[in-house]
């Protein structure tokens, strides 16, 4: 289907060339040989071979030039008999490259210059050299224009592909962000509520006041988690990070976070350097989530009795460290929690490391730049 218009154009071009060249041969310049059957053959053969000019442009140009030379050699003259050669030269230029066009131009000048000298016509160099050169120049111009349009289309397609890739990258980044938030909020809250439920169950008969307090703590944790989840859902629904009125948790919220674990029998000690006042909100959120996930892992996996949390500023870095005296590897399974800790540190330009301590416990340590990435500051917990 795509090749039919091209073939039709070739037929039209061949007919459009054959008609005027035959009429030129029939008109016959005074004092030259009268046109006969071989004469008409010499002007029709170039027109016919133009049908394959797209596939064999150089060969077609050679045939047209040879027929023109034979036309003049047998004593004919004509102003339009060079038309097939010009069409062939145009095809060479429009389908080739600049190097081939220059080579064809040089051959054209030599060929028509020799032909002019052989014929001895003073007007021949102008009409028979300038016009073929103009055909080459026209073909070169058209080819250059096509290449420019094709390059613009290629660049537009490349830009479109880059925009799609960037959109996919951002969507993937948002999915990871939401996944981390959901994991941190849900996992920690469920772990803490499980601890409070266990305390309530054990104290239900002997110390109902302790049981009631534990259940109240569990209810408070649940309400806090629901508030955070509502904030995330609002962001997802509205597409605006500022649509939630719930502030993102930060370093000031670490003390309540640690206090919520003490009823479980786990001795939790927080060492928070009060000088951490120049930390950006995005880094505060990342630090809070790292501590939260680390404590969740301690509760669920470490079987520890004591955990220490250290947060201090060292120059332009914020050090966040969570160390427990548990089984030393219970949290080192490489699950979503530790992956999320690494991703959270990287999201603000920091690094995280974790592993067993010399005394058999487990340590999570993160180094975060205090300025972080301000884009994260508007994220809702």
C-alpha positions in Angstrom: 0.0 0.0 0.0 2.8 2.4 0.8 4.7 1.7 -2.4 1.8 2.3 -4.8 1.9 6.1 -4.6 5.7 6.1 -5.3 5.2 3.9 -8.4 2.4 6.2 -9.6 4.7 9.2 -9.2 7.4 7.5 -11.1 5.0 6.8 -14.0 3.8 10.4 -14.0 7.4 11.7 -14.0 8.3 9.3 -16.8 5.4 10.5 -18.9 6.0 14.1 -18.1 9.6 13.8 -19.3 8.8 11.7 -22.3 6.2 14.1 -23.8 8.3 17.2 -24.0 11.5 15.4 -25.0 9.6 13.7 -27.9 8.1 17.0 -28.9 11.6 18.6 -28.9 12.9 15.9 -31.1 9.9 16.3 -33.5 10.3 20.0 -33.6 13.8 19.6 -34.9 16.3 22.5 -34.8 17.0 24.0 -38.2 20.2 22.6 -39.8 20.2 19.5 -37.6 19.3 15.9 -38.4 15.7 15.1 -38.9 14.2 13.0 -36.1 13.6 9.4 -37.0 12.8 6.1 -35.2 16.3 5.8 -33.6 16.1 9.4 -32.6 12.8 8.8 -30.8 14.3 5.7 -29.2 17.2 7.8 -27.8 14.7 10.2 -26.0 12.3 7.5 -24.9 14.8 5.1 -23.4 15.9 7.6 -20.7 12.2 8.4 -19.9 11.5 4.6 -19.5 14.5 4.0 -17.2 13.3 6.8 -14.9 10.7 4.2 -13.7 13.5 2.6 -11.7 15.4 5.7 -10.6 14.6 5.2 -6.9 16.2 1.8 -6.9 19.1 2.5 -9.3 19.7 6.2 -9.3 23.3 6.1 -10.4 22.7 3.5 -13.2 19.7 5.5 -14.4 21.8 8.7 -14.6 24.5 6.9 -16.5 22.0 5.6 -19.0 20.4 9.0 -19.5 23.8 10.7 -19.9 24.8 8.0 -22.5 21.6 8.5 -24.4 22.1 12.3 -24.4 25.6 11.9 -25.7 24.4 9.6 -28.4 21.7 12.1 -29.3 24.2 14.8 -29.9 26.7 12.4 -31.5 24.3 11.6 -34.4 23.7 15.2 -35.1 20.7 16.1 -33.1 20.2 19.2 -31.0 17.5 20.1 -28.5 16.8 22.2 -25.5 14.8 19.6 -23.5 16.6 16.4 -24.3 18.7 16.8 -21.2 15.6 16.7 -19.0 15.8 12.9 -18.2 19.4 13.4 -17.0 18.4 16.3 -14.7 15.7 14.2 -13.2 18.2 11.4 -12.6 20.7 13.8 -11.1 18.0 15.2 -8.8 17.3 11.6 -7.6 20.9 10.9 -6.9 21.1 14.0 -4.7 17.8 13.6 -2.9 18.4 9.9 -2.1 22.1 10.0 -1.3 24.3 12.2 0.9 26.4 15.3 0.4 29.5 13.3 -0.6 27.7 11.5 -3.4 26.1 14.8 -4.5 29.5 16.5 -4.8 30.9 13.5 -6.7 28.0 13.6 -9.0 28.4 17.3 -9.5 32.0 16.9 -10.5 31.2 14.2 -13.0 28.4 16.3 -14.3 30.7 19.3 -15.0 33.3 17.1 -16.7 30.7 15.2 -18.8 28.8 18.2 -20.0 32.1 20.2 -20.5 33.5 17.5 -22.7 30.2 17.3 -24.5 30.2 21.0 -25.1 33.7 20.9 -26.5 32.9 17.9 -28.8 29.7 19.6 -30.1 31.3 23.0 -30.5 28.2 24.9 -29.6 29.0 28.1 -27.8 25.8 28.2 -25.9 26.1 24.6 -24.7 28.1 25.1 -21.6 25.4 27.4 -20.1 22.4 25.4 -20.9 23.9 21.9 -20.5 26.1 22.5 -17.4 24.1 25.0 -15.3 20.8 23.2 -15.5 22.1 19.7 -14.4 24.0 21.5 -11.6 20.8 23.2 -10.6 19.0 19.8 -10.5 21.7 18.5 -8.1 21.4 21.6 -6.0 17.6 21.2 -5.8 17.9 17.6 -4.8 20.5 18.4 -2.1 18.2 21.1 -0.7 15.2 18.8 -0.6 17.2 16.0 1.0 18.6 18.4 3.6 15.1 19.6 4.4 13.9 16.0 4.7 16.8 15.2 7.0 16.0 18.3 9.1 12.3 17.3 9.4 13.3 13.7 10.3 15.8 14.9 12.9 13.1 17.2 14.5 10.7 14.2 14.5 13.4 12.0 16.1 14.1 14.6 18.7 10.4 15.1 19.4 10.0 11.3 19.8 13.1 11.2 22.1 11.7 14.0 24.2 8.4 12.2 24.4 10.1 9.0 25.4 12.2 10.8 28.0 9.0 12.5 29.4 7.3 9.1 29.7 10.4 7.6 31.3 10.5 10.5 33.8 6.8 10.2 34.5 7.3 6.4 35.1 10.3 7.2 37.3 8.3 9.7 39.4 5.3 7.3 39.6 7.7 4.6 40.8 9.2 7.0 43.3 5.7 7.8 44.6 4.8 4.2 44.9 7.9 3.5 46.9 7.2 6.5 49.1 3.6 5.4 49.8 4.8 1.8 50.3 7.4 2.9 52.9 4.8 5.1 54.7 2.2 2.4 54.8 4.8 -0.1 56.0 6.2 2.1 58.7 2.8 3.3 60.0 1.0 0.0 59.9 3.9 -2.3 60.9 4.9 -0.2 63.9 1.3 0.4 65.1 0.3 -3.2 64.8 3.5 -4.3 66.7 2.9 -1.7 69.4 -0.9 -2.6 69.7 0.1 -6.2 69.9 2.4 -5.4 72.8 -0.4 -3.4 74.6 -2.9 -6.2 73.9 -0.5 -8.7 75.5 -0.1 -6.5 78.5 -3.8 -6.1 78.9 -4.4 -9.9 78.5 -1.9 -10.7 81.2 -3.1 -8.1 83.6 -6.8 -8.5 82.9 -7.6 -10.6 86.1 -5.0 -9.4 88.6 -4.6 -5.7 87.7 -7.5 -4.4 85.7 -6.2 -0.8 86.0 -3.1 -1.9 84.1 -5.2 -3.7 81.5 -7.4 -0.6 81.0 -4.3 1.6 80.6 -2.8 -0.9 78.0 -6.1 -0.9 76.1 -6.3 2.9 76.2 -2.7 3.0 74.8 -3.7 0.5 72.1 -6.7 2.7 71.2 -4.6 5.8 71.1 -2.1 4.1 68.8 -4.9 3.0 66.5 -6.3 6.5 66.3 -2.9 7.9 65.5 -2.4 5.3 62.8 -5.8 6.1 61.3 -5.0 9.8 61.3 -1.8 9.2 59.4 -3.4 6.8 57.0 -6.1 9.4 56.3 -3.5 11.9 55.5 -1.8 9.6 53.0 -5.1 8.7 51.4 -5.9 12.4 51.1 -2.6 13.0 49.3 -3.3 10.1 47.0 -6.8 11.3 46.2 -6.0 15.0 45.8 -2.5 14.7 44.3 -1.3 17.5 46.6 1.1 16.9 49.4 -0.3 19.8 51.3 -3.9 18.6 51.4 -3.5 16.9 54.8 -3.7 18.9 58.0 -1.8 16.2 60.0 1.8 17.4 60.5 4.6 15.1 59.5 6.3 13.5 62.6 9.8 14.7 63.4 12.5 14.5 66.0 10.2 16.0 68.7 7.9 13.0 68.3 10.6 10.5 69.2 10.0 10.7 72.9 6.3 9.7 72.7 7.3 7.0 70.2 9.8 5.5 72.7 7.4 5.9 75.7 4.8 3.8 73.9 7.2 0.8 74.0 8.0 0.8 77.7 4.8 -1.0 78.8 6.0 -4.0 76.9 8.8 -4.6 79.3 11.4 -3.4 76.8 13.8 -0.9 78.4 14.0 1.9 75.8 16.4 4.7 76.3 16.5 7.8 74.1 19.6 10.0 73.8 18.5 13.0 71.8 20.9 15.9 71.4 19.0 19.1 71.9 21.3 20.9 69.5 19.5 19.3 66.5 17.6 22.4 65.6 19.0 23.1 62.1 17.6 19.8 60.6 15.2 20.2 57.7 11.7 18.8 58.1 12.3 16.2 55.4 15.3 14.8 57.3 13.4 14.9 60.5 10.7 12.8 59.0 13.3 10.3 57.6 15.0 10.1 61.0 11.7 9.5 62.7 10.7 6.7 60.3 14.1 5.1 60.6 13.8 4.9 64.4 10.2 3.8 64.1 11.0 0.9 61.8 14.1 -0.1 63.8 12.0 -0.3 67.0 9.3 -2.3 65.2 11.9 -4.8 64.1 13.2 -5.0 67.7 9.7 -5.7 69.0 8.9 -8.3 66.3 12.2 -10.1 65.8 15.0 -9.3 68.3 13.7 -10.7 71.6 15.6 -7.9 73.3 15.5 -6.5 76.8 17.0 -3.2 76.1 17.3 -0.8 73.2 19.1 2.5 72.9 18.3 5.3 70.5 20.8 8.0 69.8 20.1 11.1 67.7 22.8 13.7 67.5 24.1 16.3 65.1 27.7 16.1 63.8 28.4 19.1 61.7 26.2 18.9 58.7 25.2 15.3 59.4 22.6 13.9 61.6 23.5 10.5 63.2 20.6 8.2 63.9 21.5 5.0 65.8 19.3 2.2 67.2 21.0 -0.6 69.1 19.4 -3.5 70.9 20.8 -6.4 73.0 18.7 -9.1 71.3 19.5 -12.1 69.3 21.8 -10.2 67.0 20.4 -10.8 63.5 16.8 -11.1 64.1 16.3 -7.9 62.2 19.0 -8.6 59.6 16.8 -10.6 57.3 16.8 -8.0 54.5 13.0 -7.7 54.5 10.9 -4.7 53.6 11.8 -2.9 56.9 15.5 -2.8 56.4 15.1 -2.0 52.7 12.8 0.8 53.6 15.4 2.2 56.1 18.0 2.2 53.3 15.7 3.8 50.9 14.6 6.5 53.4 18.2 7.4 54.1 18.9 7.6 50.4 15.8 9.7 49.7 17.3 12.6 51.6 20.9 12.1 50.4 22.1 10.0 53.3 23.3 6.4 53.9 22.3 3.6 56.2 24.0 0.5 57.5 23.0 -2.3 59.8 24.4 -5.5 61.3 25.4 -7.4 64.4 27.3 -5.7 67.2 30.3 -7.1 69.0 28.2 -8.1 71.9 25.6 -10.1 69.9 22.9 -7.4 69.5 21.9 -5.6 66.4 22.5 -2.0 65.3 20.9 0.3 62.7 22.9 3.4 61.9 22.0 6.2 59.5 23.9 9.3 58.5 21.6 12.0 57.1 22.6 15.5 55.8 20.9 18.1 57.9 19.6 20.1 54.9 18.5 16.9 53.1 16.3 17.3 50.1 13.7 20.0 50.7 11.3 18.3 48.4 10.8 15.7 51.0 9.8 18.2 53.6 6.3 18.6 52.3 5.6 14.9 52.4 2.9 13.7 54.7 3.7 11.0 57.2 
